[in-house]
Amino acid sequence: MKTTRNRVLGFGFLVLALLPAAAHAQQVQEIPGVPELPLVLPTGDQGYAVLYRSEAGEDGQDVYAMRLLDPSLKTRYRYALNIPLGAAPLPPLQGKSTFALPYHNQSAASLALYTFNPQTGTQLRRDLTAAPDRKRMPTGPPLLAMTPAEGFCVVQSFRRDTAGYAVTMLGKDLKTQWSRMYFPTDLRQHQPLQVAVSNNLVTLVLADSYIIKPNTTEQRNITDVSVLCLDRATGKVLSRTPVRTPQIVLQPAQLLALADGRVAASGLYARPQAPRRDSVLGVFLTYYRPDGQAIPPVLTPWAELGARLGDPDLGRHLYQGKASFNVHELLSTTGTDAKLVGEYGLNGQPGSFVVLNYTAAGTLGSLYPVARTFKTAPGADELRLSRYRDVTGRQGEPMLVYSGVESAQQYAYATVLAETPARSAARASTALDKLPDLPAYTTEKPMASTPGMDRMLGRLNNLQQKMNAGVEAAYTAVNGAQAPVLATYQSDQLLNFVVGPPGQLLVYRYEPSRKMLRIKTQPLK
């Protein structure tokens, strides 16, 4: 294991970063020499990161070029990153002053963790290897979570006769604070599913699989899920809370660390029998206190949700597959409260978003829908293409960001997460003009045009038009008049956008023929 500092390229960029932003404000930028579709990521209020493979390196390393941009697209820092060959990116992590990129190599069971400070340019790297032994082999990519102090928690699964996991805590300097392995004493299989870290707790959603009545006709595989709370400072197990009770079973889908040391968990709850579509009863939220103990969950049944959504039969519609409800985001605006953002759909079409506000005391304070708002009334197909994207401005005025299509043009929209918004939804275009095509290059001289040739081409064109008209008339006589072809929206795979600081998007387009990336900020207004 080692901690290294990668170099920051270009003294001139360091100087520019210290100058006033207004003097070098830039809203559009073209980045040449990008050999493949890059990774464009938001870095919170700090701006954006652009990462792409630059060249083959030495000793089993790939060289990646990376730029950190401020919200006005000014390049603050450039880096050359040596990333192990065969390593795949894991989801990035974002703190107040730290942006982290993890890369996992499955064959080598290794993790390369890169951290950046967009304000100072400081960059660190830590390599972690999950070493196997005779009894245990590492399996799959690790789970990662950032701590409130902007350190990291790494949870790596192991498997052989039994299955367990290792938890490693790193400080902001990427030095190991402690590392412990957790394995069952019998033939059970423990699989960590989610992790969140508060000031006091490391909270894991843990699947526990085992066999009852083995080697008999009544043999069955059983999987129980529980929430495990570890002491943040030592790794000591504080509590194990089963999600199944005689009355209900909780299905945790979101974990959120709070500023007061608690961890919130939310998701759906169901009847305790075998999971079926008609056994799901509604939405829940619970808190795990700093001592690891869980408070009773707050249950919101489908009937209560349906009453606010104008669908009194929501539960029945969900059972029949006519309606849908997806949980997207669990966030906090004060550090001690919790907001759960979901989405309701009916008959295959997106409907309203749903916000459930929970107080710091652990009660449901309010429940309300947030409608999609378009500048023009969308058609059914346009509404169908609307997608949830993110929540921005979490600590100030949280805004829900989603996309939609109007007249074959995609837009991004932002709506305040409030029951009575103080202002209407904002909109930004996600279009970006395509770069001019390269001039055609040929070694052959074009054929010269002559009056005789022009007359011959004209006769051929007239003949082709008459033949096409005859074919269409015959087809109509046999099959009847055909419905007009509906215009459809087809997204450009090389064009996309990411949600930036509050009120801003970054739209980008990649041009493979030019190896050029064009990026542009778009205000939500």
N, C-alpha and C positions, 0 to 999 in steps of 0.2 A: 504494500500500500504506500502511496506517495502523494504528496501535495506539491504541485508545481504552479508557477505563474506563466501563462502564455504571454507573448509579447504584444504590446499595442503598437500598431503600425502607423508611422507618419507623425513626426513631431508637429507638422503644420496643423494636423487635426486637433492636437491638444491645445494649440494656441487658439484656434477658431472656437473651441468649446468654451473658452473663457471670455470671449467677446460678447457683447449684448446681443440677444437673439434678434432684436428688431433690425439690427444692421445687416444680418445675413439671412433674413426670413426667406424661406423657399417653400413653395406650395406644390411644385411639380419637379420630379427628378427622373432622369434616365440613367440606368446603371448598365453599362456595356460589359461584354465579356462574361456573361452568365451562361454556362454551357448547358444547363438543364433547368427545369421548372424549380424555382427556389422555394424556400420555406419563409413565409412572411408572418410575423407574430407580433401581437401587441404587447407592450411592456407596461401596462397600467397607465398611470398619468405621465409616465416618463417618455412615452413615444412608441417606437417600433424597433423590431429587430429583423434584419434580412440575412438569411443564411443559405449558402449554396456551395456545392462541391466545386472546388477550384482545380485541383490537380492530384495526381497520384503521388503519395508520399513515400517515405522509406520505412523499413522495419515494420511492415504491416499496418501502416497508418495512411489515412486519406487526409489531404489538406482541404479544409473548408474555409471559405472567406465569409466573414461576418461583419455587418455594419450595425451599429446602434444609432438610430435616428431620433432627434427630438420631435415634438409634435408638429413643427413646421418643416420637417423633412431635412433639416440640416444634419449632416453626418457629424456626430460627436466623436465616435471612436471606431476604429477598424481593428479587426483581429484576424490572425491566421490560426485556425484550430486544427490540431492533429487528432483526428477521430479514428479509433480502431476500425480496420476493415471488417465488414460484416455487421457492424453495430447499427441498430435501428433506434430511431428517436422514440422516447417516451414522452407523455404530456409534459409541457414546460410548467414550471412553478414560479409564482410571482408573489413577492413581498413588497413592503413599503420602499425598500432601497435595494432589493436584490432580485435579480432575474436569473433563473436556473434552467439549464438544458441538460437532461439526463440521456445517455445513450447506453443501450443494453446489447451485449453480444451473447446470444443464446448458446452458441457452441463453446465459448470460453467461460460461460457463466460469470461474466464480468460486467461491471457498471462503471462508466466514465461520467462523472458529474462535473459540469462546468457552471460556474457562477460569475455573474457580472454585476457591477454597480454602475448604472447608467449615468450617475452624476459625476463620479470620480474616475471611471474607466477601469477600476480594479477588477482583475479577472483571476480566478483560481480554478484549479482542477484537482479532483481526487479520483483515484482508481480503486475500486473495491472488487475483490474476487471472492466468490462463494466457493471455497475449497471443499471438494468432496472427501469423504472418508469411506471406510469399508461398509458402513451401515447406512450412510445417507448420501444422496445425490441432489444437487440443487435442481429445481424444476421451475421453468417459466420466468418471466420478468418479475422484478421485485415491485412491491407497492412503495410509493414515496409520498411523503407529506412534509410541508414546511412548518417549522415550529414558530411560535410567536416571536422568538428572538432571532428568526431567520436562519436557524440551523435546519437540520434535516433528519427525518426518521426514515430508515430503510428497512423494509420487512421482506425477507427472502424466504421462500418456501423450499423445503427439503422433503424427499420421499425415498423410501425403500420398504422395509417391512412395516414401518409406521411412517406417518407423515406429520411433520411439524414445521417450525419456522424459526428464524433468527431475527431479532430486532436490534438494530444498531442506531445509536443516536450520535449525530454529528453536530458540532457547534458551527457558528457562522464562518469560522476559519477552516471548516471542513475537517478538524481534528476529532477523533473518536472520543466521546464522553463516556459511553458504556456500550457493551454489546452482550446480549444473552440469547441462549437457545431455549426454545420451549417445545418439548416433545411429550406425547402421552406415554404412560407406562404400560399400556396394553396395546392391542393391535388396532387402535382407532386411527383415523386419518383426520388431522386438523389442517384446514385450508383457510388462510386469511383472505377476506374478500374486500375489505375497505379499511382505511386507517385515517385518523385525524388526531392532532396533537394540540392540547391547550397548555397553559402554564403549569397545570397540575397533572394532567392525564395523557396517557397514550391509549386511545380507544380503538379497538379492533372489532369488526364484524367477522365472526369466526364460524365456519362450517365444520361440524363434527360428524364424520361418517363412520359407521360401524355395521357389523353383521350380527343379527340375532338368530339363535338356533342354527348355528352353522352345521353343514353336512347333514341336514335333515330335509324332509319334504317341506318343512315350514320355514326354511331359511329365507330371510329378507334383509335387504339393504336399507338402513335407516340413516337419514341425515338430519341432524338437529342444528339449528343456528342459535348462536348466543352472542352477546356483546361483552367483550372482555376489556376491563379497565386496568391498566398498569400505572404504577407510580412513575411520573415523568422523570424524577431525579434518579431512581435506582432500578426501575424495571420490575419491581415487586408486584405480583398480582394482587390487586385490591378487591376485585369482584368479578363474578361471571354471572350475567343475567340472561336466562333463557328467553327467547322471543316467543315461545309457545307456553300458553297457560290453558287450563281447562276450558276457558271461555273463548279466547281469541289467539291468533298467531300474528305477530308483527313481521313485516317484510321491509327491513331497513334499506333504503335506497340512497339516502343522503346523510352525511355526517358534517357537522359544522362546529369548529372550536370557537368558544366565546371568550371575551376578554376577562371575565371573572373566574376563569378556570374550569367552567363547565363545558360539556360537549352536548350539542343537540343532535338528535337523530329523527328522521322523518321517512315516510313512505306510505305504503298501503297496509291495511290490516284485513284479516279474513277469519272465517270460521276455522276451528282447529282440525277439521277432517282433511282428507287428501285435497291438495290444491286443485280447484276447478275455477272456471270463469265465474260461475254463480256463487262461489264461496267468498269472494272479495266483498267487503262491506263498506269500505270508505278509506279515509286518510287519517294518519296519526302523526303526533309529534310527542317526543319525550326528551327530558334532560337527564344527563348523568352528572351528579354533583362532583365537586373536587375530591371527595372521598371515594368516588366510584359507584355510589349507590344511585339507582334510577328512581325518578319520581313516577307516579302513575301516569300513563300516557293520556294525552288529550285526544279523544276520538271524534271525528267529524264524519257522520254517515252520509251515504249518497243522497238520502232524502234532504238533508240540510244543504248540501251542495246544489242539488237539482233545484231547490226552491229559489236560490239566488241566481241560477242560470236560466230560469224560465223553462226548465225541463223537469216537471214533477215526477216523471217516470224514468229519471236518469238511471237508477239501479237496474230496472228491467231492460232499458235500451243497451246498457253495458253488457248485461248477460246475453242478450240476443246478438251482440256484435254490431248494433246499429250506431252506437256511440262509443267514444273513446275518452280516456282521461290520462294524460301523461304528466309526470312530475319532472320539471326541468331544473329548478334551482332552489337552494336553501341558502339564504344570506342574512346578514345582520347589518342594520344601519346605525345602531348605537353601541354595538359591542356586547350587549346583554339581551337584546330582543332577537326574534327570528321571524323571517318572512319566507313563506313557501310559495313558489310560483309554479303553477300547473297550467295545463292547456286542455280545453274541452273541444271535442269534435263531434259532429253528427252527420250520419249518412256519407261518410268519406270526405267531408269538407271541414276545414279548420273552423272553429268557432271562436269563442272568447277565451282569453287568458283568465286565470283565476288566481287571486292573491289571498292567502291566509296569513293574517298577522297575529303572532303570538307574543304575549307580554313577557317581561323578564321573570314574572312570577310563575310562568308556565301555563297560562290560560289563553284561550282563543279570544283575542280582542276584537277582531273584525274579519269579515269574509265578504269579498266582492269580486265581480267580474271586471275585466279591463278589455274593452272591445277593440278589435282591429280597426284602425282609422285610415282610410285612403283619401287622396285628394279628389278622386272621382269614384263613382260607384263601380266596384269591380264586378266583372262577370264571373260565372261559376268556375270556369277554367282558370281565370286569373286568381281567384281566391284559393283555389286548390293548390296553387304553386306558392302560397305564402308559407314562410318557415320562421320558426323561432331562432334567434341568433345569440342573444346575450342580455345581460343587465349591466348597465354602466352607471357611474356616479353613485356607487353603493353607500359611501359614507356621507354623501350630501343629499342630492335629490335623485333617488334611484329612478332610472328610466329603462323601460322594456324596449329592446331593439329586435325587430323582426323584418323580414323582407316580403315583398309583394310584387306583382306584375301588373302594369297598366299599359294597355295597347302595345303589347310585345316588348315593353321596356321594364327592366327590373329596377326597383327602388328599395331603399332601406328606410324604415320608419322607426321613430322613437316616441313612446307614450309614457307619461309620468305614471309611476306605480301608486296611484291614489284613487280613492273611490270617487272623488270629485276633482278631476285635474284642474289646476289653476290655469292651464293653457292647452291649446290643441296640440295634436301630434305634430312632430317635426318630420321632414322628409329630406332625403338626399339621393341623387341619382348614382347608381353603381355602374354607369356606362363609362367607357374610356375609349377615346378614339384610337383606332388601330394605326400603328405606324405605317408610313408609306411603304408599299411593296418595293423590293429591290428591282432595279431595271433588268429586263430580260437580257440574257446573254446567249448568243448563238454564234457558231463558226460558219454558218451557211448564209449566203446572201439571199435576201427575199426575192421571190419571183416577180419580175416586172409585170405591171398591168398593161393590157392592150385593149383597144375598143372591142375587138372581136371576143376576147376572153370575157369582158364585162357583160356583153350581150348574152353569152352562153350561160354565165352564172345567174343572170337574171331569169332566163327561161327555166333553169333548174329550180330556182327558188319558187317560181310561180307553180310549177308542176308539183312540188312537194306540198305547198299550201293546199292545192286542190285535192291531193290525195288524203291529206290529214282531214280536210273538211268532209270528204266522202266517208272515211272510216268513222268519224264522230257521228254522222247522220245515221249510218247503218247501226251503230251501237245503241243510239237512242231509240231507234225504231224497235229493236229487239228487247231492250231492258228498261225502257222508259227513261224519263228525265231523272238525272242524278242530282243529289243534294250538293249545294256548293261546298267546296273544300274550306274547312275552317282554318283560320290562321292560328298557328300554335307558337308558343314561346320555346325556344331551344337555347339553353344556357351555353355560354362559351367556356369550355373547360380551362382555357388559359387566362380567363378573366375572373377576378373574384374580389372580395373586400373583407376587411377585418374591422372590428369595432375598436376605436382608439379612445383617447381621453374623452370625457363628457362633451357631447356636442360635435363629435368629429368621427369621420370614417377615413380609412385608407383604402383606396381603390387601386388595384394593380393589374397589369396585363403583361404577359410574357410572350415574346416573339421568338420562336425557335430559330427561324431563318436568319435573324440578325443577332441571336444570342443577347437580346436586349430586354431588360425589365423596365417598364415605365410605371411609376407610382405617382399618385396624386391624392392630396387630402380633399375631402368633401365635407363642408359643414352641414350639419342637420339643422334645417331652418324651416 
